[in-house]
Amino acid sequence: MASPDDTGGGALAEAAGRYAGGTLDARRLHEVFCGSDIFCEAAEAPGFIARRIDGGMVIPVFSSLPALVGFAARDALVRFAAGRTGWFSARGQDLLDLLPDGFDLLLDPGTPHAVRLRAGATERRVVVALGVRPGGGGAPR
């Protein structure tokens, strides 16, 4: 069984392994992801390469370039192995900012520490509660 370090993903691969094993919470995984360099297959035109998995659209992302190459080889992506498909990297937070609506990320697919990151699961949202004060009187002061 491969360890997270076999992919060269460092702290992010280790955090994903700990999250998958139940010893790291989602908030900490998100923090590590946001501060990490993330590697992706490059599409022919600017954008992401996505796959339909379990009825949803998923963008495979990788904690290291060796993890990306290993995935490409396992998936028999000959065009990648032959150098005809490029790759790019971005900080995790930047990648999340560019993520199209309705897409999830799949970190290091095909590894024991693969984790699906659901879109919106870590969004910060402002919640405004409006109500009526007991006894009327209009808006609260």
C-alpha positions in Angstrom: 0.0 0.0 0.0 1.4 3.4 -1.0 1.9 6.0 1.6 1.1 9.7 1.0 4.8 10.5 0.7 5.1 8.1 -2.3 3.4 10.7 -4.5 5.7 13.5 -3.3 2.7 15.5 -2.0 4.2 16.4 1.3 2.0 18.1 3.9 -1.1 18.1 1.7 -0.9 14.3 0.9 -0.2 13.7 4.6 -3.2 15.8 5.7 -5.5 14.0 3.2 -4.3 10.7 4.5 -5.1 11.8 8.1 -8.5 13.2 7.0 -9.3 9.9 5.2 -8.3 8.0 8.4 -10.4 10.2 10.6 -7.6 11.9 12.5 -7.9 15.3 10.9 -10.9 17.6 10.7 -12.2 19.2 7.5 -11.3 22.7 8.6 -7.6 21.8 8.9 -7.6 19.9 5.6 -9.1 23.0 4.0 -6.3 25.2 5.5 -3.6 22.9 4.3 -5.2 22.7 0.8 -5.5 26.5 0.5 -1.8 27.0 1.3 -0.5 24.2 -0.9 0.6 24.1 -4.6 -2.0 22.1 -6.5 -1.3 20.4 -9.8 -3.9 19.9 -12.6 -4.1 18.6 -16.1 -4.2 21.5 -18.6 -7.0 21.6 -21.1 -6.3 22.5 -24.7 -8.1 25.8 -24.0 -7.8 27.6 -20.7 -9.9 25.8 -18.1 -10.1 22.5 -16.2 -10.4 18.9 -17.4 -13.4 17.4 -15.6 -14.9 13.9 -15.4 -18.3 12.7 -14.4 -18.1 10.6 -11.3 -21.0 9.4 -9.2 -23.4 11.7 -11.1 -21.4 14.9 -10.5 -18.7 16.8 -12.3 -15.3 16.3 -10.7 -12.0 18.0 -11.4 -9.0 15.7 -10.5 -6.3 17.7 -8.7 -3.0 16.5 -7.3 -0.8 17.2 -4.4 2.3 16.8 -6.5 3.5 16.5 -10.1 4.5 12.8 -9.5 0.9 12.1 -8.3 -0.5 13.7 -11.5 1.9 11.6 -13.7 1.0 8.5 -11.7 -2.7 9.1 -12.2 -2.2 9.7 -15.9 -0.3 6.5 -16.3 -2.9 4.5 -14.4 -5.6 6.0 -16.4 -3.8 5.2 -19.6 -3.7 8.8 -20.7 -1.1 8.2 -23.4 -1.3 11.8 -24.6 -0.1 12.9 -21.2 2.7 10.3 -20.9 3.9 11.3 -24.4 4.1 14.9 -23.3 1.3 16.1 -25.5 -0.8 17.2 -22.5 0.4 19.9 -20.3 -0.2 20.7 -16.7 -0.4 23.8 -14.5 -0.2 24.5 -10.8 -1.8 27.1 -8.6 -2.2 27.7 -4.9 -5.2 25.8 -3.4 -7.0 29.0 -2.5 -6.6 30.4 -6.0 -7.9 27.2 -7.5 -11.0 27.3 -5.3 -11.6 30.9 -6.4 -11.5 29.7 -10.0 -13.7 26.6 -9.5 -16.8 26.7 -11.7 -20.2 26.4 -10.0 -21.4 22.8 -9.7 -17.9 21.2 -9.8 -16.1 19.3 -7.0 -12.4 18.6 -6.7 -11.0 15.1 -6.3 -7.6 15.2 -4.6 -5.1 12.5 -5.6 -7.5 10.1 -7.2 -6.5 6.5 -7.3 -4.5 6.8 -4.0 -5.4 5.5 -0.5 -5.7 9.1 0.6 -8.0 10.3 -2.2 -10.5 12.9 -0.9 -13.4 14.5 -2.7 -13.7 18.2 -1.8 -17.3 19.3 -2.2 -17.9 22.6 -3.8 -19.2 25.1 -1.2 -18.4 22.9 1.7 -15.9 25.4 3.0 -17.4 28.6 1.7 -17.7 31.5 4.2 -21.2 32.8 4.2 -22.7 35.9 5.8 -26.0 35.1 7.5 -28.3 37.9 8.3 -31.2 37.2 10.7 -34.2 39.4 10.5 -36.9 39.3 13.1 -39.5 41.2 14.9 -39.0 42.3 18.5 -41.5 40.9 20.9 -44.2 43.4 21.5 -43.8 45.0 18.1 -41.9 48.3 17.8 -40.4 47.8 14.4 -36.7 47.1 13.7 -34.3 46.4 16.5 -32.2 49.4 17.6 
